[in-house]
Amino acid sequence: MTMNSDYRIEKDRLLVVLSTVGGDRIVGEMFVQAYARNRMGPEEPRDVINGEEPFFPLQLLDGSTRLIAKEHVLELEIEGEEGIDAEAEMLARAARVEITMSGGEKRTGMVFLEVPFDRPRLLDFLNRFPERFIALRTEHGVSLINRRLVEIVRPLD
């Protein structure tokens, strides 16, 4: 679905499920642009949630909009292939992990390590990862997990 007017930048909408630190689960549509600012291709949810701005809009299914504080997002789930960057995954080393988040919830999936050749370990990736949210590829799609709210990462390989 595409929005367009004389006063707005054209945006696509992508259905997501957002979990907050307070325990709320919110289903809504995230707005993404046809072109990403810092790389080739369309903007993805990970671009929005890892961006500098402290808030982002989320349109709820009833049509109302909420402005969400990124630092209070525990997890953003994207079903299917929408949140998957297949090209980046082919260039990175995969690590199967179990992530325990604040509050005890656990997620299992693949993390794609974008690390220097001389530092290929999961530990190096976690310690040097600059973005706020870590992408975890699950059997249902992608979960973007707030790195600051991760308690334990257990390698499964």
C-alpha positions as CSV (number, residue, x, y, z in Angstrom):
1,M,0.0,0.0,0.0
2,T,1.5,3.4,-1.0
3,M,0.8,6.8,0.4
4,N,1.2,9.9,-1.7
5,S,0.3,13.6,-1.4
6,D,1.8,17.0,-2.3
7,Y,3.1,17.4,1.3
8,R,4.4,13.9,2.1
9,I,7.2,11.7,0.9
10,E,5.9,8.5,-0.8
11,K,6.0,5.6,1.7
12,D,5.2,2.0,1.7
13,R,3.7,0.2,4.7
14,L,4.8,-3.0,6.2
15,L,2.9,-5.0,8.8
16,V,4.9,-5.6,12.0
17,V,4.3,-6.8,15.6
18,L,6.1,-4.6,18.2
19,S,6.8,-5.7,21.8
20,T,7.6,-3.0,24.3
21,V,9.6,-3.1,27.5
22,G,6.4,-2.7,29.4
23,G,5.0,-5.9,28.0
24,D,2.6,-4.5,25.3
25,R,2.3,-6.2,21.9
26,I,1.2,-3.8,19.2
27,V,0.3,-4.8,15.7
28,G,0.6,-2.1,13.1
29,E,2.1,-0.8,9.9
30,M,5.6,0.7,9.7
31,F,6.3,3.3,7.1
32,V,9.3,2.6,4.8
33,Q,10.6,4.6,1.8
34,A,11.1,3.2,-1.6
35,Y,14.8,4.1,-1.4
36,A,17.2,3.8,1.6
37,R,19.3,6.8,2.7
38,N,22.6,5.0,3.3
39,R,22.6,2.0,0.9
40,M,21.1,0.7,-2.4
41,G,17.6,-0.6,-2.4
42,P,14.4,0.1,-0.5
43,E,14.4,1.2,3.1
44,E,13.7,-1.7,5.5
45,P,12.4,-1.8,9.0
46,R,15.9,-2.3,10.3
47,D,16.9,1.0,8.7
48,V,14.1,2.9,10.4
49,I,14.5,1.3,13.9
50,N,18.3,1.7,13.8
51,G,18.1,5.3,12.5
52,E,19.2,8.3,14.7
53,E,15.8,9.6,15.4
54,P,14.5,8.5,18.8
55,F,10.9,8.0,17.7
56,F,9.1,6.5,14.7
57,P,5.4,6.4,13.7
58,L,3.4,3.2,13.7
59,Q,-0.1,3.1,12.2
60,L,-2.4,0.8,14.2
61,L,-4.9,-1.4,12.5
62,D,-7.8,1.0,13.5
63,G,-6.1,3.8,11.4
64,S,-4.7,5.7,14.4
65,T,-1.0,6.5,14.6
66,R,1.4,6.1,17.6
67,L,4.8,7.6,17.9
68,I,7.0,4.9,19.3
69,A,10.2,5.5,21.4
70,K,12.8,3.2,20.0
71,E,14.6,2.7,23.3
72,H,11.5,1.2,24.8
73,V,11.0,-1.3,22.0
74,L,12.0,-4.8,23.1
75,E,11.4,-6.5,19.7
76,L,10.0,-5.8,16.3
77,E,8.8,-8.8,14.4
78,I,8.4,-9.0,10.6
79,E,6.8,-12.1,9.2
80,G,7.9,-13.6,5.9
81,E,10.7,-12.5,3.6
82,E,10.0,-8.7,4.0
83,G,12.7,-8.1,6.6
84,I,15.3,-10.4,5.1
85,D,18.4,-9.0,3.2
86,A,19.3,-12.1,1.3
87,E,22.3,-10.4,-0.4
88,A,23.8,-9.3,2.9
89,E,23.2,-12.8,4.4
90,M,25.2,-14.4,1.5
91,L,28.2,-12.2,2.4
92,A,28.1,-12.8,6.1
93,R,28.9,-15.7,8.4
94,A,25.8,-17.3,10.0
95,A,25.6,-18.2,13.7
96,R,22.7,-20.1,15.2
97,V,21.9,-18.6,18.6
98,E,19.4,-18.4,21.5
99,I,18.9,-14.9,22.8
100,T,17.4,-14.3,26.3
101,M,15.9,-10.8,26.6
102,S,15.1,-8.7,29.6
103,G,12.1,-10.4,31.2
104,G,13.3,-13.9,30.3
105,E,11.8,-14.3,26.9
106,K,13.9,-16.4,24.5
107,R,14.3,-16.3,20.8
108,T,16.2,-18.8,18.6
109,G,17.4,-18.1,15.1
110,M,20.3,-17.1,12.9
111,V,22.4,-14.0,13.3
112,F,24.5,-13.0,10.3
113,L,27.9,-11.8,11.4
114,E,29.3,-8.9,9.5
115,V,32.7,-9.0,11.0
116,P,36.3,-8.4,9.8
117,F,38.1,-11.5,8.5
118,D,40.5,-11.4,11.5
119,R,37.7,-11.2,14.0
120,P,35.0,-13.8,12.9
121,R,33.7,-14.8,16.4
122,L,30.2,-14.2,17.6
123,L,31.7,-12.4,20.6
124,D,33.5,-9.9,18.3
125,F,30.3,-9.3,16.4
126,L,28.3,-8.6,19.6
127,N,31.0,-6.3,21.1
128,R,31.5,-4.3,17.9
129,F,27.9,-4.2,16.5
130,P,27.1,-0.5,16.2
131,E,23.4,-0.6,15.7
132,R,20.6,-0.5,18.3
133,F,18.8,-3.6,17.0
134,I,20.2,-7.0,16.2
135,A,18.4,-8.9,13.3
136,L,17.6,-12.5,14.2
137,R,16.3,-14.6,11.3
138,T,13.7,-17.0,12.7
139,E,11.5,-19.7,11.2
140,H,8.7,-17.1,10.8
141,G,10.7,-14.1,9.4
142,V,13.0,-11.6,11.2
143,S,13.0,-10.3,14.7
144,L,14.8,-7.0,15.4
145,I,15.9,-7.2,19.0
146,N,17.0,-4.3,21.1
147,R,20.6,-4.9,21.8
148,R,20.5,-3.0,25.1
149,L,17.8,-5.4,26.4
150,V,19.7,-8.6,25.6
151,E,20.8,-10.5,28.8
152,I,22.3,-13.6,27.4
153,V,23.3,-14.9,23.9
154,R,24.0,-18.6,23.7
155,P,25.7,-20.0,20.6
156,L,23.9,-23.2,19.3
157,D,26.6,-24.2,16.7
